[in-house]
């Protein structure tokens, strides 16, 4: 988790892009914590094409990302960002 919180943006982006954090063998709580860490740094990924990779990574985290996404959606004040969070939630539920 330190890598997600203290690494340069490019390292965090590489982690998102490879989707290594969405591995099925990671436990629920860890995947939820990863979702929280990604959402805390959302502003780094708001621009295209980074937002597509961000959405894909959160969606691949699956059910553990639901609570952090709902919290972020509730706290979000920008419609564009709220739309991204809602889209992730819809993709997880699909």
C-alpha positions in Angstrom: 0.0 0.0 0.0 2.9 2.4 0.5 3.6 2.2 -3.2 0.1 3.5 -4.0 0.4 6.3 -1.5 4.0 7.5 -1.8 5.1 6.7 -5.3 5.4 9.1 -8.2 2.4 9.4 -10.4 3.9 7.3 -13.2 4.5 4.4 -10.9 0.9 4.6 -9.6 -0.3 4.8 -13.2 1.7 1.7 -14.2 0.1 -0.2 -11.3 -3.3 0.9 -12.6 -2.5 0.0 -16.2 -1.3 -3.5 -15.4 -4.3 -4.0 -13.1 -2.1 -6.1 -10.8 -4.1 -4.8 -7.8 -7.3 -6.4 -9.2 -5.9 -10.0 -8.9 -8.5 -12.4 -7.7 -6.2 -13.9 -5.1 -6.1 -10.6 -3.1 -8.5 -10.6 -0.2 -11.6 -8.4 -0.1 -10.3 -5.9 2.5 -7.0 -5.3 0.6 -8.9 -4.7 -2.7 -11.2 -2.3 -0.8 -8.2 -0.5 0.6 -6.7 -0.3 -2.9 -9.9 1.2 -4.3 -9.8 3.8 -1.5 -6.2 4.7 -2.4 -6.9 5.1 -6.1 -10.0 7.2 -5.3 -8.0 9.4 -3.0 -5.7 10.3 -5.9 -8.4 10.5 -8.5 -7.4 14.0 -9.6 -4.2 12.5 -11.0 -6.2 10.3 -13.4 -9.1 12.6 -14.4 -7.8 13.3 -17.9 -8.3 11.0 -20.9 -6.9 8.4 -21.5 -6.0 8.0 -17.9 -9.6 8.1 -16.7 -10.4 5.1 -18.9 -7.6 3.1 -17.3 -8.7 4.3 -13.9 -12.3 3.2 -14.6 -11.1 -0.2 -15.8 -8.9 -0.8 -12.8 -11.7 0.1 -10.3 -14.2 -2.0 -12.2 -11.8 -5.0 -12.1 -11.5 -4.7 -8.3 -15.2 -5.7 -8.3 -17.3 -5.7 -5.2 -14.6 -4.4 -2.8 -14.6 -1.1 -4.8 -18.4 -0.6 -4.2 -18.2 1.0 -0.8 -15.3 3.4 -1.6 -17.0 4.3 -4.9 -20.3 5.1 -3.1 -18.4 7.2 -0.6 -16.6 9.1 -3.3 -19.8 9.6 -5.3 -21.6 10.9 -2.2 -18.7 13.4 -1.5 -18.1 14.4 -5.1 -19.0 17.9 -6.1 -18.1 17.8 -9.8 -20.6 16.2 -12.2 -17.9 14.8 -14.5 -16.2 13.0 -11.7 -19.5 11.8 -10.2 -20.4 10.4 -13.7 -17.1 8.4 -13.7 -17.8 6.9 -10.3 -21.4 6.1 -11.2 -20.2 4.4 -14.4 -17.7 2.3 -12.4 -20.5 1.2 -10.1 -22.7 0.4 -13.0 -20.0 -1.7 -14.6 -19.4 -3.6 -11.4 -23.1 -4.4 -11.1 -23.4 -5.4 -14.8 
